[in-house]
Amino acid sequence: MASKEATAFVLDLGQSMGQKQNGRSKTNLDWAMEYVWDKITTAVATGRKTALMSVVGARTDETDLGGLVNDDEGYSNTQVFTHLKQFLLTDIRELQAQIKPSSTDDGDILSALAIAIQMIDQGTCGKNGTPLKYDRRIIIVTDGQGHMDPTDLDQIAAKLKQDNFEITLLGVDFDDPENGFKEEDKDAHKEQNEAVLKEFINNCDGNFGTLAEAIDQMDTPRLKEIRAVHSYKGELTLGNSELYQATMTIDVERYPCTTIAKPPTASSFVVQTDLGSAPEASTQSSATMAEQDHPMDGQLSAVKNQRAYQVDNPDEPGMKMNVELEDLEKGYEYGRTAVHINESERNVVKLETTQAFELIGFVRVDKFDRYLAMSKTNYIMAQKGNDKAQLALSAFAHALYETDCFAIARLVAKDNKAPLVVLLVPRLEGDRETLIEVELPFEEDMRRYKFPPLDKKLTITGKIITEHKDLPRSDLMTAMSEYVDAMDLSELDNGEEYMKPEDIYSPLLHRINHIIRWRACNPTHTTLPDPPQILTKYSAPPPELIANAETQLDALKAAADVKKVPPKVKGRGKRSLRDREKPLSGLDVDELLGNPKRVKIDSGNLIPSFKQALAVTDDLEAVQSAADDMGNAIRKLVSESVGESGYGRALEALRVMREELSEMEEPDIYNAFVRGLKSDVLEGKLKGDRREMWWKIRGSRYGLVDDKRCSMSDVSVEEAADFYKS
């Protein structure tokens, strides 16, 4: 469970924050808000109700203290934009409209700081006034050009230290000796304010930095900190203590060590249109109701899914009937067959287990194959406050380490849970002496594949061939070896380690999070920002390494006889053979093999014969003839279908016809056919009521080919959509 947080942002909105300085294309405020929005959107993305935030403005046009103090004397030009609360997307939208440079330089950043302190004090206290357990943070962003009254700074610093506030101050163009930045021709007033603020932050044991440094660090992904919760709490045993005395029992606890971080998944929402109606309110999901407290323009609601179960109706062939979930029995997939197992049979084969953690063997380190580890890892630690267990686990871990062994154990985390076979690895780091646990596969988890050797070939008679066109030659092996040596990363950076694990981040995870945070603040932008350089740094070999290995690469290409493959032509051309793919030899394979230029459509081999008919010709008349034959075959399948028995084949043939003619850039032929097919089906010209076939075509979206799918079509997207209307 994450800790409770209360964060207040104190923003300098004075007139000077609207200036553009030091060659920047953005104003000081817009530049500063990049950091603030990143902090806010990161907290919003967690969805935690215990992550509270507020925003206070200094040097604003208006004075609004939000009822925190009765007398606004000394707090003029200070405005409370939001009180301490959980931020949602709607709050970001409202705040974006309010945060802008003011038209005055009156006001005091320290007065806004005092308001933020009082706000956090009131928002993090219980009903009886006792402070609750919160992580209290204040972030100040200023350019240091406003008026400041430092009279009460000592009392404020003492208050912040007493209540364990974490305070951070970021200055716009403040001097930064560590990064070599010093603002030239700095105003004396700003220089004095900067010195006062720096001394104040040091007295609070806070963080004093420049905005440029903070923005540079924004691209570095932040690791998620979690509060560990044990998944097993019990005994680690060796031997059966109920039957024997010579056994080992250690009280241990199991905590997560490493796990896979996955990017957020997409969710489906719809726009609510009638929030006030009773029927709509009665069908809303719990997720929808949670959003009612923070309405949006066109409020979003979680999509509510309904599931229906249908089986064939024995009384009406070709029709379905609904059944209740309670009337169904479970089936398990075996190949393409559903195997039914009733409740009594399932209870017989169900393994009843009890919570246990039992050592069942040991293996030497050099005999263990690392690829067998197949799960996230966990810490096995001695029970907290149990000195006897800590001593016993320490002795066990040292014994494994000194004998170069790993332990193998059977773990049942909870009663009636499937047992696991796990590996226990000793980990000794200073005062921490623990075991690392990872899951091992059972025999059924193993997949064994056999591959032919890479250095020889075996004939049917058992003869060994070492020289073959599919086997690498000695000169190719030498060239590849030299190229691999030339691309050795260990030679970079004067022999220092390249691509350290702590410097590598998941591009998928952090790029998606980066885009989500950016989109929350930029809902109308169409161009996405470039990914941070830290995510793409190791996506390609270093340029200097590629340049140094160019000679070895050329030698490898020559030894492997690498040739450029002609680019693959998309589509088959309009009506000309010139745009089609031709063999490198230039020979007409069809003519050499005696293949005909026209292939008859075979109703018994419908789809392959249709594809073959289109493949051997580009003549428009031949294509039209093949399409007509295919269309007649589809009509025949529909008209001669008993119930829906032939609809599946007809629908698949229709799909292939649509794709092949679209690829040949002849969508007009297909569009003419499908218009006629729709008319025949709806008018009952195919031997009865075949409207069910039309619903299948409509559901599969096998209607007209529009100009978005094929540029040669004269059907618009709107016309194609209207086609599905009966």
N, C-alpha and C positions, 0 to 999 in steps of 0.2 A: 504494500500500500504506500503510495507516494505521500510525502509530507505536505502540510498545508503551507501555502505561500501567500504573502500579501506584498504587492509591488506597486509603488507609486512613481509615475513619471512626472518630473518637474521640467517643463519645457519653456525656454526663453522665446517669446514670440514678439520681441521688440521690433521696431522699425528697421534696425540695423540687420536683423536676420533675413530681411528681404534682399540684401545686397548679394552680388556675385563677385567673389574675390579670388585672387590667385589663379586666374585663368580658368575657373570652373564655369561650365555652361548652366549649372543649377544655382539657385539661391542657397544661402547658408541653411535656411530652414528645410528646404527640400532635400538637401544633402544630409542633414541631421536626421530627418524623418526616415531615411532608408534604414538606419540602425533601429529606430524606435519601432517602425512597422515590422521589421524582422523579429524583434523581441515579442511584440504583441501577437503576431500571427503564429509564431512558434507555440506560444501558450494556448492560443485558441485551438490549434490543431490537436492538442492533447485531449481536449474535451473534458478536462478535469474541473469539477465544480469547486474544488478547494484551491484552485489557482486564481486568486483574486487580483484585480488590477484597477488602478485609477489614474487619471490624468489631470494635472494642475498646470495652468498657464501663468506665466509671469510677464509683466509689461504688456498686458492686453488692453484693448480699447475699453472693455467693460470691467466692472467689479462685481463678482458673484462668488461669495464664499460658501454657498451651498448650505447655509445654516449652521456651519461649524463654530462660528463665533458670533456673539451678539453685536459687538462693536467692530466696525470695519476700519477703525482708525489705525493707520500704520500698515494696512493691507490693501491700499488702493491699487487699481490696475492689476488685480490678481483674480483669476477666474478658475472655478472648479468645473471642468468639462464633464467628468464622470466620477461618481462616487465609487468606493471599493466594491467590486462585484466581479462575477464571472463574465468575461467578454465573449460575445458571439459575433457572427459575421455582420449582423445588422449594426452592432455597436461600432465596428470598424467603418462601415459606410457613413454613419452619422458623424463619427469623429473626423473623417476625411474632409467633410464639408465645413467643419469648424476650425480646423488647424490651418491658420494662414497668418502671415506677418501683419502686425497691427500698424497703426499710423502714429504711434507715439513711442517715446523712449522712457516714459515715466513708469515707475514701478520698481520693485526690489525682488531679485531672485531668492534672497534669503527669507522674505516674507512668504513666498510660495512654498519654500521648504518647510517653514513652520506649520503651514496649513496641511501639507502632506503628512507630517509627523502626527498631527492631531487626528487626521483622518484615519491613519493606520491604527492609532491607539484606540479610537472608538470602534473601529470595525473588527478588531481582533480581541475584544474583551467579552467575557461571558455576561450573563444576566446580572450577576452580583458585582460586576466591575473587575473581576480578576482576569489578568491577561491569559489568553489561551496560547497553546503551543503553535506558533506560526514562525515561519522564516520571513523576517521583515526586511524588505529591500527598498531603497530609494535610488532612482537614476536621474541625475541632473544633466541637462544638455543646455549649454549657453555659449555665447560668443564673448562674454566678459565685458561688454561695452555699456551695460546699464549702471544705474546708481545702486550702491550697496551700503547698508548701515551695519558695520561689523560689531556693534555694541554688545549684542547678546550671543556672539559666536561661541564663547566659552561654555555658557549654559547649554546651548544647543548640542555642542560636542559631547558634553557630559551626559546629556539625555540619550543621545544615540548610542554611546558606549554602554550605558547602564541597561538599556533595553535590548541590547544585542542587534542593533540595526546594521545592515550591510549597505553602505552608501558608496555610490560610484558617480564620479563627475567626469563628463566628457566635454572638452573645450574645442570650439571651432578655431582652428589655426593657432592653438596654444603652442608655445615653444616645446620641442621634444628633443632634448640633447641626445637621447639614446638612438633615435632614428635620423639624427642629423638635420632636423628642421628648425629653423628660426625665422620668424616673420620679420621682414625688413621694414624699417620706418614704422614700428609699432607705436600706436597712440599711448601716451604716458598713463592715461586713465585706465586703459585696458591692461597695461603692464602691471599697474598697482593692484587691480582687481584679481588678476591672475595669481599674483603672489599671495594675496589674502586667501583666496580659495584653496590654493595648494597647501598652505599652512593649516587651514581648517580641516581639510580632508585627512591630512597626516595625523592631526590630533584625534580624529574619529577612527583611526586605523582603517580608513577606507581606501578606495582605488581611485587614483587620479591619472587620467590619460587624455590623449587627444582623440578627436573624432576620426581623424584619418586612420589611426591605428585600429580603432574599433571596427571601422568599415572593412579594413583589410582582413580582419579576423572573421568577418561574417561568412566568408566562403568556406572556412574550415568547418566541416560537419561537426555537430555537437553529439557526443555519445549520450545515449539514454541511460540515466541512473535509475535503478529500481531498488526497492526495499526487498531483500531476499526473504522468501517464505519457505519453510521446510516442506519437502514432499514426502519425507519418511522420518519417523521418530521412533526408534526402537533399539533392538539389540543386533549387533554383528556377532555371529556365533561361529565357532569351529567345533563340530561334534554335537551330539544330542545331550544336552545338559539334564534332561529328564531321566536318561538311562545310565549315563556315565558321569563320573566325577572329573576325569581328566579332559575337561573341555575349556574353551575360551569364550568369554562373553564380554562384549564391550558395548556400552550405551553410546549410540551415535545418532547424528542428525544429518539429513541429506538436503543440500541447498544447491540451486542452479549455479553453474560456473560459466559456461558459454552456451549460447543458443542462436539460432538464425533469426536475424532481424528482417522482416518482410515489409515491403512497401504497403501503404494503405490501399485497400481494395475499393473499387468503384461501387456506388450505391445508386439505386434507381429512385427517382422522385417524380412527382407530378405537381403541377401548379393547382392549388385549390381555387375554385371559382366561386363557391357559395359557402362561405364560412358560417353564415348565420343560420342556414337551414338545418332542421332537425335530422333529416335522413343522412345528410353528409356528416354531421357530427357523430351520428351513431355508428358509422362504418369506419371511422378513423382508427388507425393503429395507435399503440402507446407512444411510438416515436413521433407521430403527428401531434398528439396532445402535448408532448413535452415542448414542442415549438410554439405553442399558443402564447406563452409568456413573452415571446420576442417576435412579433409579427413582422413579416417582410412585405415588400411590394410584390403581389403575386406570390403569396406564401407557399412554400414548398411543403409537400406532405410525402411521407414514405409510402411507397406502393404497397398495397395490401394484396397478397396473393391468396387465391383460393384454388384448392386442388379437388378434382373430381375423378372418380375411378369408374371405368366403363369396361364392360365385357360384351361379347357377342350375344345378341338376343336370340335364343333358340326358337322363339315363336315367330320372329320376323327376320328371315334371312337377309343379310346385308345391313341390318340395323344394329345399333348399340343400345345398351341399357345401363343406367347408373346403379352402382352398388355402394353400400356403406363400408367404411374402413373396418368396422367391427366384423363384417362378414368375410373379410379376406384372410388368407393364410400366408405366412411368409414363404418365399421361395428363394433359393440361392442359385446364382448363375454357375452353370457348369458347361463351358463351351458356349454353344448357342441354345442350350436347354435350361429351363428353369426347374430345379429340383425342389420338391416340396418336402419340408420337414416340419412335422407338427410339434406342439409344445411338449408333449411327453417324450418324444424322441430327442428333442433338444436338451431336455433336462438330464437325459441319460449320458449324453456325450459332453455336457458342460463340466469343466474342471472346477471343483470346489477347492479354493485355496485359502490359506490363512496368512496373515502378515508375517513375513520372515525375511531375514537377510543372512544367508548361510554360505560360508566358504566351502567350496567343493573341489578346489584344486589350485595348483600353481603352475606357472610356465616361465621359462627363462626368457629374458629380454630379447636375446638374439634369435629365439625360435618363434617369436610372435610377429605375424604379418600385419603391418600397419593398416592395410586396406580393409581389415576386418572390422575396424571401428565404424559403427553405422548410426550414430545418434549424437545429439548434443551431450555435453559433459556436465557432471555434477560434482560438487564437493562432498566428501564424506568426512564429517568433523565430529570430534568428541562432544558429548552432551555438555551444554553450557553449565558452568558452576560445578561440574563433577570432576574433581581432581583425579580420582582413581581412573575414570574413563580416559581422561586426557593423557595420563601416564601410560596406560595400556595401549592406546592408539599410537602414541609416539614410539613406543617400543616396537609395535608391529610394523609401522612405516619404516623405521630404521632397519629392521630385520630384512624387509623386502629390498630396500635400497642397497644394503651391504652385500646381499646375496645375488644381486642383479636378477630379481624375479618380479613377476607380476602375479597378483592373486586373481582367481576366478570365483565368482560368487553367484548364487541364485537369489534374486530379489523379487519379493512380492510386496509392493508398496502399501497395498490395502487389501483387506479381506475380499475374496472372490474376484481379485484382479489377476489378469494374465501374468504368469511368471516371466521374468527376464533373466538372461544369463549376462552378467556384466564383468568387465575387467576393472581391477583396482590397481592404480598406478601410484606409487609413493611420490609425494611432493613435499620437499623440505626447503622452506624459505624463511630464514631467520627464526623468529619465534613461532611461525605458523607451520605446523606439521600435520598434514592432512593426506587424504587419499583422493585421487581423481577417478571418477567412475564413468565408464562409457559402455554402451550396450554392444553385445556381440551377436552375430547371426546364428540362428538355428540351421540345421541341415536344409530345411525347406526354403530358407532365405538365399541360399547359394545358387548362383547361375554360372555354370561351367561351360565354356566354349572352347573349341579346338580350332586353331588356326594353322595353316601350313607354314613351314619354316621359311625365313626370309633369305637364307643363304644357300639353299639347295632345293632341288625338286626331286620327287620320288616318282618313278614310273610304275606302271601296273606290275611289272615283273620284279620290282624292288631295286632297280638300278638308280644310282644317285647321280644327278646331273648338277654340276656346279656352274656351268656356263650356259646361259639361256637369255633370250630377249627380255624376259620378265625379271631377271636377277641383276642386281647392280654389278657393274664391272669394277675392277680394282682402281682405275683412274677416277671413276665416279665416287667411289668410297673415299678416296684420298681428297678429292675436291670438296666433298661434303664435310669431311673432318676438319679441313682447314677453314671452311666457312663458319662452322660451329665455333671453332677456337677464336676466330676473328670477332664473333658476336658475343663473346664472353662478357657478361655484365660486371663480373668481379674486378675487371681491370679499370672500371670507371672510378672517378672520385678518389684517385690515389689509393686504390685498394679498399676504401671504406665500403660498407654494406650498401648496396643499391636496393631501392624498394623495400625499406624497412616495413615490417607488418603494421607498426603503429602509424605509418604515413599513408597507408592504403585504405581507401574507403570504397564502399559499394556504389558504383555509379547509378545503378538502377534505383536503389533505395533513396539516396540523397538527392538525385536529380528530380524524382517525382515529388519529394517533399519540398524541394526548392521551387518547383513550378506551382505547387498548390499555394505556398505562401505568397508567391508573386501574383498569382491570379486573384487572390483575395483582395489585394490592394489595387489591381489593374483589371477590372472586369471588362473593359471595352477594348483593350489592346488586342490586335490580331497577330502581332509578331512576338514570339516567345524570346526571352533573353538567352544569350549563349550560356552554356553550362559553365560553372566555375572551373578555373584552370586546374585547381587541385584535384578535380574528379577526372580530368582527361590527361593529366600529366603522364601517367604510365600506360595510356592506351596505345602508344606506338613506341618503337625503339628510339633511343636518343639519336638525334641527327648526326652527332659526331661519330657515333658508333657505326651508323650506316655508311657514312662517308669513308671511314677507315676500312670497311669490309667490302668496298665496291670491287676491288681487284679480285678477291676471292669469289664474289658473286658472279662476276663475268666468267671466271674459270669454271664455276659450277654449271652455269648455263651451257657453256660449250661442251662440257663432259656429258651433260644430260641431253644434249641436242634439243633444247627447248625451242619450240616454234610457236609463233603467235597464231591463235585460233581466230578465224573470221568471226566478227560479231554476229549474234543470232538475230535474224530479221523477225520483227514482231508482225504477226498477221501473215497472210498468204498473198497479199497483193490484191488489186482490184480485179483485173481481168487479164493480167499479163504475167507470163512466166519469168520475166526479167527480174521481178522483185522477190521471187521465191528462192528458198535455199537450194543451192546447187552443190553437187559433190565436187571436191577439190580437183578430181580428174577431168571434170567437164563432160563425162560420158552420160548418156541418157540410159539409166538403169532399166526403166520400164521398157524401152525399145529393145534393149539387149535381152531381157527376160521374156519378151513377147507378151507383156501385159497389155490388155485392151485399154483404150482411152475412155471407154464407158463401161461401168460395172452395173449390172442389174441389181435392183434392190430385192433382197430375199426376205420375205416375211418371217421365215423361220430363223434368220440370222440378221435381224433388222438393223441394229445399231452398227455392228462391225461393217456390214455391207454398205451402209450409208456413208460411213467415214471413208471407206475405201473408194467409193464412187467420187467423193469430193477430192480425194488425194491425188487421183490420176489425171485430173483435168482442171483447167482454168477457163474452159469455154463456157460462156454464159448460158447457152442453150443446154449444155450437158448438166450444169449446176441446177438450172430450172427443172429439167427433167427428173433429176435425182430428188429434188425437193418435192415435186408433185407426187412421185411414187411414195416417198416417205409420208407425205400428208395423207394419201389414200390409205396407207397401211395404218396410220393412227386412227383415222375415221373408222376403219374396219374393226380395229381392236375395241373401240368404244361401242359401236353399234352391235357387235356380236358378244359383248360382255354379259355374263349372267350375274345380275346384281352388280357388285363392284370388282368382280374377279379380274377383269381386264384393264381396269383403270390404272393400276400401278405400272404395267408395261407401257401403256399409252403415255403416261405422264413422264416416264423416263425417256422415251423416244422424243417427246416434245422438248425436254430439256436439252438433249444432245443436238437436236435440230436447231434450237435457238442459239446455242453456244457456237456450233460449227459455222452457221451462216453469219453470225456476228463477227467471228474471227476472219472469215473470208471477205468481210466488209460488204456483204450483200443482205443487210437487214430488211430491205424492202420485200424480198421474197418471203421471209418469215412473217413479217407484219401482215402481208396480204393473206397468208394462210391462216394465221391465228385469228384474224378478224372473221374470216369465213367459218372457222371452227366454232367460235363463240356464237355466231348467228345460228349455225346448225344445231348446236347443243341446246340453246335456250328456246328455239322454236320447235324442238322435238322432231327434227328431221333424221335423227340417228336411231330409229326404231325404238321410240319410247321416250320416257322422261329420263334424261341424262343430266339433269341439273347438278347432281352430286359431283359429276366430272368437272363442271365449271367451278364449283367451290374449291375443288382440289387444285385446279389451275390458278385460281385467284389466291389461295393460301400459299402456294409455292412461288408466286410472283413470276409466272412464266408468260406474262402478257407481252405487250408491244415492246420492242427494243427502241429506247429513246436515244436522242443525240448525245446524252451524257455517257451512255454505255458504248455507243459506236458513233463516231463522228460523221459517218456517211448516212445516218438515219435522218429523215425529215420529220420525225415525230418528237415533239417537245416533251419535257418531263411532266408538265401539267396534263398534256393529252394522254400520256401513258398512264398517269394516275387515274384519270377519268375513265379509262378503258375498263377498269375493274368494277365500275359501277354497273349493276345489272340493268 
